[in-house]
């Protein structure tokens, strides 16, 4: 009887291992690294690494659905709509969680500079552990990255209430980007070829 159970255990393990190795591995279409500055104490500033993996870009249909919802119904309905989308990637945050990216869109200008827009349906934690809870820190769910032609740049977070649709550029973006605080420094695309 023990031999039968051992043989059955080996067979189940072989089937599971074969099934796992047979499943296709999906590589990201874009991968970013960045640093976020945090105060680990009142007198100590540290840079912590954050990784962003995009497995696929959002479809034009998904993009138009979100943009129309934000324009016509507002940011609360925008978040409700975003929750229905399948994940397209993840952000590994400072507190060790993987946050599902549910929207990823990009535009590139003639000089090769890119703007990347990332939406989540859960808050992105910028400190570890949170020093004090704040309504703003709990509501950061959108990230805009601005990268030069070499794939290097910066990123800023926003709450959904501060988003807008720029129909001329066909993007959902941060309102008043220039006056928003800088959250991510030394952003780098690992897929960009440096000149």
C-alpha positions as CSV (number, residue, x, y, z in Angstrom):
1,X,0.0,0.0,0.0
2,X,2.9,2.4,0.8
3,X,4.5,1.6,-2.5
4,X,1.2,2.4,-4.3
5,X,0.9,5.8,-2.6
6,X,4.5,6.6,-3.3
7,X,4.1,5.7,-7.0
8,X,0.9,7.7,-7.2
9,X,2.7,10.7,-5.6
10,X,5.5,10.5,-8.1
11,X,3.0,10.3,-11.0
12,X,1.0,13.3,-9.8
13,X,4.2,15.3,-9.3
14,X,5.4,14.4,-12.9
15,X,2.0,15.4,-14.4
16,X,2.0,18.7,-12.5
17,X,5.6,19.4,-13.5
18,X,4.9,18.5,-17.1
19,X,1.8,20.7,-17.2
20,X,3.7,23.7,-15.6
21,X,6.5,23.4,-18.1
22,X,4.1,23.0,-21.0
23,X,2.3,26.3,-20.2
24,X,3.6,29.2,-22.3
25,X,5.7,31.8,-20.6
26,X,4.7,35.3,-21.4
27,X,7.5,37.9,-21.5
28,X,6.7,41.5,-20.8
29,X,6.4,43.9,-23.7
30,X,7.9,46.7,-21.5
31,X,9.8,46.7,-18.2
32,X,10.8,49.7,-16.2
33,X,12.9,50.2,-13.2
34,X,12.8,53.3,-11.1
35,X,13.7,54.8,-7.7
36,X,11.3,56.3,-5.2
37,X,12.7,58.7,-2.6
38,X,11.4,58.1,0.9
39,X,12.2,59.4,4.4
40,X,13.0,56.4,6.5
41,X,13.3,58.7,9.5
42,X,12.9,62.5,9.8
43,X,16.6,63.0,8.9
44,X,17.2,60.1,6.5
45,X,16.3,60.1,2.9
46,X,16.6,56.8,0.9
47,X,16.0,55.7,-2.6
48,X,14.1,52.4,-3.0
49,X,13.7,50.4,-6.2
50,X,10.3,49.9,-7.9
51,X,9.8,47.6,-10.9
52,X,7.0,47.9,-13.4
53,X,6.3,45.0,-15.9
54,X,3.8,45.5,-18.7
55,X,2.7,42.2,-20.2
56,X,0.6,43.8,-22.9
57,X,-0.6,47.3,-23.8
58,X,-4.3,48.1,-23.4
59,X,-6.4,47.8,-26.5
60,X,-7.8,50.8,-28.3
61,X,-11.3,49.6,-27.2
62,X,-10.2,49.5,-23.5
63,X,-8.6,53.0,-23.9
64,X,-11.7,54.5,-25.5
65,X,-14.0,52.9,-22.9
66,X,-12.0,54.5,-20.0
67,X,-11.6,57.9,-21.7
68,X,-15.3,58.1,-22.5
69,X,-16.2,57.1,-19.0
70,X,-13.9,59.7,-17.5
71,X,-15.2,62.4,-19.8
72,X,-18.9,61.6,-19.5
73,X,-19.4,60.2,-16.0
74,X,-16.4,61.2,-13.9
75,X,-13.6,59.7,-12.0
76,X,-15.7,57.4,-9.7
77,X,-17.2,55.6,-12.7
78,X,-13.8,55.6,-14.3
79,X,-12.4,53.6,-11.4
80,X,-15.5,51.3,-11.5
81,X,-14.8,50.7,-15.2
82,X,-11.1,50.1,-14.6
83,X,-11.9,47.4,-12.0
84,X,-13.5,45.3,-14.8
85,X,-10.4,45.1,-16.9
86,X,-8.0,42.1,-16.8
87,X,-4.5,42.9,-15.5
88,X,-2.0,43.9,-18.2
89,X,1.0,44.0,-15.9
90,X,2.2,44.7,-12.3
91,X,4.0,47.2,-10.1
92,X,6.2,45.8,-7.3
93,X,5.8,48.4,-4.6
94,X,7.9,49.4,-1.7
95,X,5.8,47.4,0.8
96,X,6.4,44.3,-1.2
97,X,3.0,43.9,-2.9
98,X,2.4,43.3,-6.5
99,X,-0.2,45.8,-7.7
100,X,-2.1,44.8,-10.8
101,X,-1.9,47.2,-13.7
102,X,-5.2,47.3,-15.4
103,X,-4.5,50.0,-18.0
104,X,-1.3,50.7,-19.9
105,X,-1.1,53.2,-22.8
106,X,1.7,55.0,-24.5
107,X,2.3,57.8,-27.0
108,X,5.6,58.6,-28.8
109,X,6.5,61.9,-30.4
110,X,8.7,62.5,-33.5
111,X,11.9,62.7,-31.4
112,X,11.3,59.3,-29.8
113,X,10.2,60.7,-26.4
114,X,7.5,58.6,-24.8
115,X,4.7,59.2,-22.3
116,X,3.5,56.1,-20.6
117,X,0.2,56.0,-18.7
118,X,-0.6,53.3,-16.1
119,X,-3.8,52.8,-14.2
120,X,-4.5,50.6,-11.2
121,X,-7.6,49.9,-9.2
122,X,-5.8,49.8,-5.8
123,X,-3.6,52.4,-4.0
124,X,0.2,52.5,-4.7
125,X,2.0,52.7,-1.4
126,X,5.0,55.0,-1.6
127,X,6.4,54.4,1.9
128,X,7.3,51.3,3.9
129,X,5.8,51.1,6.4
130,X,3.3,54.0,6.1
131,X,4.4,56.7,8.4
132,X,0.9,58.0,8.8
133,X,-2.3,57.2,6.9
134,X,-3.5,59.9,4.5
135,X,-6.4,60.1,2.1
136,X,-4.0,61.2,-0.7
137,X,-1.6,58.4,-0.2
138,X,-4.4,55.9,-0.3
139,X,-5.8,57.3,-3.5
140,X,-2.7,57.3,-5.8
141,X,-3.8,54.9,-8.6
142,X,-2.5,56.5,-11.8
143,X,1.1,56.9,-13.0
144,X,2.5,58.9,-15.8
145,X,6.0,58.3,-17.0
146,X,7.9,60.7,-19.3
147,X,10.9,59.2,-21.0
148,X,13.5,60.6,-23.4
149,X,14.5,58.8,-26.6
150,X,17.0,56.7,-24.6
151,X,14.3,55.3,-22.3
152,X,15.2,57.4,-19.3
153,X,13.0,59.8,-17.4
154,X,10.7,60.4,-14.4
155,X,7.3,59.5,-13.1
156,X,4.5,61.2,-11.2
157,X,1.5,59.6,-9.4
158,X,-2.0,60.9,-9.2
159,X,-5.3,60.2,-7.7
160,X,-8.1,59.5,-10.1
161,X,-9.9,62.8,-9.3
162,X,-6.9,64.7,-10.9
163,X,-7.1,62.9,-14.2
164,X,-8.2,64.5,-17.5
165,X,-8.7,63.4,-21.1
166,X,-6.7,65.2,-23.8
167,X,-8.7,64.3,-26.9
168,X,-6.2,66.0,-29.2
169,X,-3.5,63.6,-28.1
170,X,-5.9,60.7,-27.4
171,X,-4.5,60.2,-23.8
172,X,-5.8,60.0,-20.2
173,X,-3.2,62.1,-18.3
174,X,-2.5,63.9,-15.1
175,X,-4.0,67.3,-14.8
176,X,-1.3,69.9,-14.4
177,X,1.6,67.5,-14.7
178,X,4.3,70.2,-14.3
179,X,3.1,71.2,-10.9
180,X,2.7,67.7,-9.5
181,X,5.4,66.4,-7.1
182,X,8.0,64.1,-8.6
183,X,7.6,60.6,-7.3
184,X,9.8,58.4,-9.4
185,X,13.4,59.3,-10.3
186,X,15.8,57.5,-12.6
187,X,13.1,55.7,-14.5
188,X,14.6,53.5,-17.1
189,X,13.1,51.3,-19.7
190,X,15.1,48.0,-19.9
191,X,13.9,47.5,-23.4
192,X,15.2,50.8,-24.8
193,X,18.5,50.8,-26.8
194,X,20.8,53.5,-25.5
195,X,22.7,55.4,-28.2
